[in-house]
Amino acid sequence: MRKKQEKSREEIISSWLAYYPKRAIDAEEGKNGQWVLLVPHQENWFTRRFLPAPKRPAARVSLDKFGSFVWDLCDGHHSVQEICDRLEERFGEEVQPAVERTVVFVQMLFKNEFVKIFEKRASSDSEH
């Protein structure tokens, strides 16, 4: 039996650069124009059937200026690579290492189901 080859950190990062993240939850503008993500309550059959729909989000996640900038560009039309390039243009040395930071941030957004990831620009049939 063959052992599955694991990808290096650099290979993982470079593979994520081609993806197109798209926002999957609501957000509102907070202080200083920075975004606050409105995390919905988790639903299951019991909560849908027996409990009234909550009026407020389960949690609010405030983003810093870098996270807010990335969130603005998570529209399904910008690849992670394009987001990295724009981040470097806007913030320069302040955001270095931009590629690694952006990929890790987008991975966290994806893991928490705050964004969906697509392999092609603004296409819903190639969801990752």
N, C-alpha and C positions, 0 to 999 in steps of 0.2 A: 504494500500500500504506500502510495506517495504522500509525502507531507506537503500540504498546501503552502506555496510560497507566500510569505507575507510581504506586503508593500512597505517600502520605506516611507518615512514621514514626508520626504520631498515628493515622492510619487503620489501620495495621497493629496497633498496640497495642490500639485499641478493638475490632478484629475478634477478637483473641485473648481478650478478656474474657468472651466468651460460651461458650468451650470448657470442657469438663470433663476435666481430666487424671486418668488412672488409672495407678497404679504398674504397671510391667511387669517389674521385676526384684526380687530379694530384698534385704532390708536387715536389719541387726541393730543393736540399741541399743549405742552406744559410751559413751564417757565423758560424764558429766554429762547423761545422757539424750538425747544428740544421736545422730542416725542415721549409720550407715556403710553405704553402698551396696555391694553385692557384685556387681561387674561380671562377667558370665560370659565364658568364652572364646568367641571367634568360631569358628563351625563352618562347615565346607564338606564336600563329598563325601569328600575325602581324609582329613580328621581324623576324621570319623564312621566311616569304613571301616577305617582302618589304625592309629589311635592309641587308646589306652584313654581313657575319660572322665576328665577331670581331677578330682581330689578337692577342690581349692581354687579359689576364683574367680581370674580373671585379674588383677583389680585391686580395690582397696578405696578408695572415695571417701568421705572424712569430710566431713559437712556441718556448717556452723556453726549457731548457734541459729536464725537466720532460715530457712536452707535446711531444717533439721529440722522447723520449724513448718510450712513449705509442704509438705514431704514427707508429713507426717501427714495433711494435707487433700487430697492427691492420691489420692482414693478413688473417683472417678467420680461422687460425689454433690455435690461442691462445684465451682462454676464458678470460673474464674480471678478474676472480679470478687468473688465471695464470699470467696475466699482473700485477696485484697487487703484487703477490708474487715476481716476478722479479724486480719490482720497489723497493720493500722493501729490497731485496738482494743488489741491486746496490747502493741505496741512503740512506738506513737506516733511522735514526731519522730525517734526512733532509726533508723527504717526508711525515712524519706523519701528520694526519691520512691517510695513503696510500689508504685504501679501499674506504673511503668516497670520497676522492679527485679524485681517478681514475674513480669511477662510475659517479660522477657529470661531469667530463670531457668527458667521453664517451657519456653520455646523451646529452651534448651540441653538440658534433660532430654529433650525430644522428639527433638531432633536426634541425641542419643546413644542413643536407643531405651531410655531409662530409664523413660519413661512413654508411654502411648498417649493420644491426644486424641480425644474424642468431642464431637459437636455437641449431643447431648441427654444429660440426666442418666442415668447408669448404664444406658446402652443400647449393646450391642455391634454393632448393625447400622449405626450411623452413624459409623463410624470415619473419622477424617480422614487 
